[in-house]
Amino acid sequence: MEDEKYSYRFSKNEEEELKNLKDKYVAREKTPLEQVRDIESEVNKQASIPSYTIGIIGSIVLGIGMCLTMVWTRFFALGIIIGIIGIAIIAINYPLYVKRIQKLRKAQAEKVAKIASC
């Protein structure tokens, strides 16, 4: 009676799902490719967050300018000026994003080169 053990066999799909879930919980060393992908993802995230913020602010400023010109017509000239400021903020957003991502990649270049040379 001591040797009796309960065993269960999973289907192929269940085995694969179980393996994928196990990989999420069991610590394992990442491959160099996964490490570089993580660095690239982090760089993109760090550059995107300020870019989204600037884009939202520019859109709100442009929207305020549009409201002033269309709803409160006595502020038409002020609305045009505020709208142009909003457009300018939106227009400089992409060049700022590109510059930020280049700066972040330059900062991580040595680390990526070290990982890639393995």
Secondary structure as UniProt FT lines:
FT   TURN            2..3
FT   HELIX           12..25
FT   HELIX           32..70
FT   HELIX           73..75
FT   HELIX           76..116
//
